[in-house]
Amino acid sequence: MALYPLIRPLLFRLDAERAHGLTIAALKRLRPGVPDEDPVLATDVAGLHFPNPVGLAPGFDKNAEVFGQALRLGFGFAEVGTLTPRAQGGNPRPRLFRLVEDRAVINRMGFNNAGLDAAKKRLAGRGPGIVGVNIGANKDSADRIADYARGAREMAPFASYLTVNISSPNTPGLRALQDKGALDELLAAVAEARGAGGPPVFLKLAPDLRRSEIGDIVAVATARKMDALIVSNTTLARPHLHSLHCREQGGLSGAPLKCIALEALRDFRSAAGGAIPLIAAGGIESGADAYARIRAGASLVQIYSAMVYEGPGLARRIVRELRALVRRDGFATLAEAVGADA
């Protein structure tokens, strides 16, 4: 991890997707593990106990290959996927782009993954630690709600929690499931498929929503007893960017998403009034960024794109910085800081 600044220039000479593949291959050489519990930052959300609030966002470990290694790197939890019922190749390459000058990434991957069956084999033998499973629908599916129901039913025995991902911009029409009527039907189907006593269900949302839409989503999610909302996925917006690939189509993540995702989190907190836990993602690069989301109402945070620029030691660094900030402000635990600015 200390060598990453030396390795990064070599990785950046490679196509971004190839470099990611090499990263996964390198992590497989590590033994799986779990992070040490942090007495200040440990927190309970949706009936789960998180040793620290910094999670690995989905998209990094699409096929559930290195979740145990991610936990060993200091992540309090890891989320695999997005997994679709059937394996699919995703969109044509190139489909992953570094925006180096902007410390950002654009992707139009299209839910490329090896499918549920391949992931189940890996997750069946997993050790301790919180591992979430992010589920989606196949691009060519005639019934996307049925795909999510199947994902929930088949992955429930292997997941600490399930995440319903309806916010990727790279599967045409997927975000329409965020509409009030479609969302209600979807969440009802997922809840039934998960079964009684199944894992908590989280809902992952886009940052590109109007406040009226946010109000509708919160109302449906609350009525359907969702366990948490993840705010947010990548954005279709293009704030002022400077990098070569800034005009590429797809979802934008990384530093330019920071303000957009924070504002979306604040809107969801305002609409929910603390009635449903929130998980923050998008543009988080430091302990200060994570702390701003905590104070805005998030109980947990997730990172991914910043690791492209900071390396695999980022989770531990954010944990250290976050602990210092919580103590600085006189909070005994992280939970006391949640929503302090809301």
C-alpha positions in Angstrom: 0.0 0.0 0.0 2.9 2.4 0.8 4.2 1.7 -2.7 1.1 2.8 -4.5 2.4 6.3 -5.4 5.2 4.6 -7.3 3.0 2.0 -8.9 0.2 4.4 -10.0 2.0 6.0 -13.0 2.5 2.5 -14.4 -1.1 1.6 -13.9 -2.2 4.9 -15.5 -0.4 3.9 -18.7 -2.8 1.1 -19.1 -6.4 1.2 -20.1 -8.5 1.8 -17.0 -10.4 -1.5 -17.2 -7.3 -3.5 -17.7 -5.6 -1.8 -14.7 -8.6 -2.6 -12.6 -8.4 -6.3 -13.6 -4.7 -6.3 -12.5 -5.7 -4.8 -9.2 -8.3 -7.5 -8.6 -5.7 -10.1 -9.5 -3.2 -8.6 -7.0 -5.7 -8.5 -4.2 -6.5 -12.1 -4.7 -3.0 -12.8 -3.5 -3.8 -11.4 0.0 -5.4 -13.4 2.7 -9.0 -12.4 3.6 -9.5 -10.7 6.9 -11.6 -8.4 8.9 -11.0 -4.8 10.3 -10.3 -4.2 13.9 -13.4 -2.7 15.7 -13.0 1.0 16.4 -14.7 1.8 19.8 -15.5 5.4 18.6 -16.6 4.6 15.1 -18.4 1.3 15.5 -22.1 1.7 14.8 -25.3 -0.3 14.3 -27.5 0.2 11.3 -30.5 -2.0 10.2 -29.7 -4.5 12.9 -26.1 -5.0 11.7 -23.0 -4.1 13.6 -20.4 -2.3 11.6 -16.8 -2.1 13.1 -16.3 1.2 11.3 -18.6 3.1 8.9 -16.3 3.2 5.8 -17.5 0.7 3.2 -16.3 -0.4 -0.3 -18.9 0.7 -2.8 -20.1 -1.8 -5.4 -18.5 -1.8 -8.9 -15.1 -2.5 -7.5 -15.7 -6.2 -6.7 -18.4 -6.9 -9.3 -18.1 -10.7 -9.1 -17.5 -11.2 -5.4 -13.9 -12.1 -5.8 -12.0 -10.0 -3.2 -14.5 -8.9 -0.6 -12.5 -10.6 2.2 -9.4 -8.9 1.1 -11.2 -5.6 1.1 -12.2 -6.1 4.7 -8.6 -6.8 5.5 -7.7 -3.4 4.0 -9.7 -1.8 6.8 -13.1 -1.4 5.2 -15.9 -1.8 7.8 -18.0 -3.5 5.1 -17.9 -4.4 1.5 -20.6 -4.5 -1.2 -20.2 -6.7 -4.2 -21.9 -6.5 -7.6 -24.0 -5.3 -9.3 -25.1 -8.8 -10.0 -27.8 -9.7 -12.6 -29.6 -13.0 -12.8 -27.8 -14.0 -16.0 -24.2 -13.3 -16.8 -23.8 -10.4 -19.3 -20.9 -8.7 -21.0 -22.0 -5.1 -20.5 -21.5 -2.3 -22.9 -18.8 -2.2 -25.6 -15.2 -1.2 -24.7 -13.7 1.3 -23.9 -16.3 2.0 -21.2 -14.2 3.1 -18.2 -12.3 6.4 -18.3 -10.0 8.2 -15.8 -10.4 12.0 -15.7 -7.0 12.6 -14.0 -7.1 16.4 -13.9 -10.5 16.2 -12.2 -9.8 13.3 -9.9 -12.8 11.6 -11.5 -14.0 8.6 -13.4 -16.7 8.1 -16.1 -18.1 4.7 -16.6 -20.6 3.1 -18.9 -20.0 -0.5 -17.9 -23.6 -1.7 -18.2 -23.7 -4.2 -15.3 -21.0 -6.5 -16.7 -20.8 -9.5 -14.4 -20.7 -13.3 -14.3 -24.2 -13.7 -12.9 -25.8 -14.9 -9.6 -24.6 -18.5 -9.8 -20.9 -17.6 -10.0 -21.2 -15.2 -7.1 -23.0 -17.6 -4.9 -20.2 -20.1 -5.1 -17.7 -17.5 -3.8 -20.0 -16.1 -1.2 -21.0 -19.5 0.2 -17.7 -19.9 1.9 -17.2 -16.4 3.1 -15.8 -15.7 6.6 -16.8 -13.1 9.1 -17.5 -9.5 8.2 -20.4 -7.6 6.7 -20.7 -8.2 2.9 -23.6 -6.7 1.0 -24.9 -7.9 -2.3 -26.0 -5.3 -4.9 -28.6 -6.7 -7.3 -29.8 -5.4 -10.7 -31.7 -6.4 -13.9 -30.4 -7.8 -17.1 -30.3 -5.3 -19.9 -32.5 -7.5 -22.2 -34.9 -8.6 -19.6 -38.6 -8.6 -20.4 -39.5 -8.2 -16.8 -37.0 -6.3 -14.7 -39.0 -6.4 -11.5 -38.9 -10.2 -11.8 -35.1 -10.0 -12.2 -34.8 -8.1 -8.9 -37.1 -10.5 -7.2 -34.9 -13.4 -8.3 -31.8 -11.6 -7.2 -33.3 -11.0 -3.8 -34.5 -14.6 -3.4 -31.3 -16.3 -4.5 -28.8 -14.0 -2.8 -30.6 -13.5 0.5 -28.9 -16.6 2.1 -25.4 -15.3 1.2 -25.7 -11.6 2.0 -25.4 -9.5 5.1 -27.7 -7.1 3.3 -29.2 -6.6 -0.2 -29.0 -3.4 -2.2 -31.6 -2.8 -4.9 -29.7 -0.8 -7.5 -32.2 1.2 -9.7 -30.0 4.2 -10.2 -27.3 3.1 -12.7 -27.4 5.4 -15.8 -25.9 2.8 -18.0 -28.8 0.4 -18.4 -31.5 2.1 -20.6 -34.8 2.7 -18.8 -33.5 1.5 -15.4 -33.9 4.8 -13.6 -37.6 4.8 -14.5 -38.0 2.3 -11.6 -37.4 5.3 -9.3 -40.9 6.5 -10.3 -43.4 6.2 -7.5 -45.7 3.5 -8.9 -43.0 1.4 -10.3 -40.9 1.7 -7.2 -43.8 0.5 -5.0 -44.3 -2.5 -7.1 -40.6 -3.3 -7.2 -40.0 -3.0 -3.5 -43.1 -5.1 -2.7 -41.7 -7.9 -5.0 -38.3 -7.7 -3.5 -39.6 -7.9 0.1 -41.7 -10.9 -0.8 -38.8 -12.6 -2.5 -36.4 -12.0 0.3 -38.8 -13.8 2.7 -39.4 -13.4 6.4 -36.2 -13.2 8.4 -34.1 -12.4 5.4 -31.3 -9.8 5.4 -32.0 -6.0 5.4 -32.7 -4.4 2.1 -31.2 -1.1 1.1 -32.2 1.1 -1.9 -29.5 2.8 -4.0 -30.6 6.1 -5.7 -29.4 8.6 -8.2 -28.3 12.1 -7.3 -30.1 13.6 -10.3 -33.6 13.7 -8.7 -36.0 16.6 -8.1 -37.1 17.3 -4.6 -40.6 16.2 -5.4 -39.2 12.9 -6.6 -37.2 12.5 -3.4 -40.3 13.0 -1.3 -42.1 10.3 -3.3 -39.2 7.9 -3.0 -38.9 8.4 0.8 -42.7 7.9 1.2 -42.6 4.6 -0.7 -39.4 3.4 1.0 -40.8 4.1 4.4 -44.1 2.5 3.7 -42.3 -0.6 2.3 -40.0 -0.7 5.4 -36.8 -0.3 3.5 -33.9 -0.6 6.0 -31.7 2.2 4.5 -31.2 4.5 1.5 -27.9 4.8 -0.3 -27.3 8.3 -1.7 -26.0 8.3 -4.3 -25.0 6.6 -7.5 -23.0 8.3 -10.3 -24.4 11.4 -12.0 -25.3 12.3 -15.6 -24.5 15.9 -14.8 -21.2 17.4 -16.2 -19.9 20.1 -13.9 -17.0 22.1 -15.1 -14.4 19.5 -16.1 -10.9 19.7 -17.6 -9.9 16.2 -18.5 -9.5 14.6 -22.0 -12.4 12.2 -21.5 -14.8 14.7 -20.0 -17.3 14.4 -22.9 -17.6 10.6 -22.7 -21.1 9.2 -22.0 -21.8 7.4 -18.7 -22.0 8.1 -15.0 -19.5 10.5 -13.5 -18.0 9.7 -10.1 -15.1 11.1 -8.0 -14.3 14.6 -6.8 -16.8 16.5 -9.1 -19.7 14.5 -7.6 -18.9 15.6 -4.1 -21.1 18.7 -3.9 -23.9 17.1 -5.9 -24.0 14.0 -3.7 -23.9 16.0 -0.5 -26.8 18.2 -1.6 -28.8 15.1 -2.5 -28.0 13.6 0.9 -29.3 16.7 2.6 -32.5 16.6 0.6 -33.1 13.0 1.5 -32.4 13.7 5.2 -34.9 16.6 5.0 -37.5 14.5 3.4 -37.0 11.5 5.7 -36.6 13.5 8.9 -34.3 10.8 10.3 -37.0 8.1 9.9 -34.8 5.9 7.7 -31.0 5.4 7.9 -28.9 7.0 5.1 -25.7 5.8 3.6 -23.6 8.3 1.7 -21.6 7.7 -1.5 -20.1 9.9 -4.2 -16.9 12.1 -4.1 -15.7 11.0 -0.7 -11.9 11.3 -0.6 -11.0 12.0 3.0 -12.0 11.8 6.6 -13.3 15.4 6.3 -15.5 14.4 3.4 -16.9 11.4 5.3 -17.5 13.5 8.4 -19.4 16.1 6.4 -21.8 13.3 5.2 -22.1 12.0 8.7 -23.0 15.4 10.1 -25.5 15.8 7.2 -27.3 12.6 8.2 -25.4 9.6 6.9 -24.8 6.7 9.3 -22.3 5.0 6.9 -20.2 6.0 3.9 -18.9 4.2 0.8 -15.9 4.9 -1.4 -14.6 3.6 -4.7 -13.4 6.2 -7.3 -11.0 7.9 -4.9 -9.1 4.7 -4.5 -8.0 5.0 -8.2 -6.0 8.1 -7.1 -5.2 7.4 -3.5 -4.6 3.6 -3.5 -5.7 0.7 -1.3 -4.7 2.4 2.0 -7.5 5.0 1.7 -10.0 3.2 3.9 -7.6 3.1 6.9 -6.7 6.8 6.4 -10.3 7.9 6.3 -11.0 5.9 9.5 -8.1 7.6 11.3 -9.1 11.1 10.1 -12.8 10.5 10.9 -12.0 9.2 14.4 -10.0 12.4 15.1 -12.8 14.6 13.9 -15.5 12.9 15.9 -13.3 13.2 19.1 -12.4 16.9 18.3 -16.1 17.8 18.3 -16.7 16.1 21.7 -18.8 13.2 20.5 -18.2 10.0 22.4 -19.4 7.8 19.4 -20.1 8.3 15.7 -23.8 7.8 16.2 -23.9 11.0 18.2 -22.6 13.0 15.2 -25.1 11.6 12.7 -27.3 14.5 11.5 -25.6 17.1 13.7 -25.9 19.7 10.9 -29.3 18.5 9.7 
